[in-house]
């Protein structure tokens, strides 16, 4: 990510599918927010973070801006020494957009999502998130998706990962989103169902459900192993 002014840091808002209705509001002096998100994906976090919003701020204002945001949402702070808040990304995003317009720095989210997508093509498979599967997200073939920025723009689901858009058939939603925005983005952030449900929310719910199922299966396997061990000890007595 390049800018004419390199003397800046990033204020970011991150979400995590395993922490619904909670955002992380923080800062980094790294120019690469994707790398910061990767750093945060430690062994204690079940799923990677997703960039919901970000803006570039001059380094000498970075602490002040972060503190102001934390103070603004202090009542929604999950724990006083942590940067997690029980608010929606939409509550914070307008503030960052206002800062962006004042400072003249471009939003970094789209660039971050492109970098994440590129990074996950490498060998770091633990950081990878599965591509959207409409059927796993409880959507159906024939369902209409609506572009959030312009409700007159729609596409139709034709398979688990493909849509029809205008005269183009069987294309990816990423492709359609890039046509509309002129850059690579995470498409789930820009589309919703006819009922007004954002795809990012459906996708995050799918990840949470699958993670919960995996944990339940692991717990069941551990319980079965413990039962076998107890049986073995009893037989050996």
Secondary structure, 3 states (H helix, E strand, C coil): CCCCCCCEEEEEEEEECCCCCCEEEEEECCCCHHHHHHHHCCCCCCCCEEEEEEEEEEHHHHHHHHHHHHHHCHHHECCCCCCEECCCHHHHHHHHHHHHHHHCCCCCHHHHHHHHHHHCCCCCHHHCCCCCCCCCCCCCCCCEEEECCCCCCEEEECCCCCEEECCEEEECHHHHHHHHHCCCCCHHHHEEECCCCEHHHHHHHHHHHHHHHHHHHHHHHHHHHHHHHHHHHHHHC
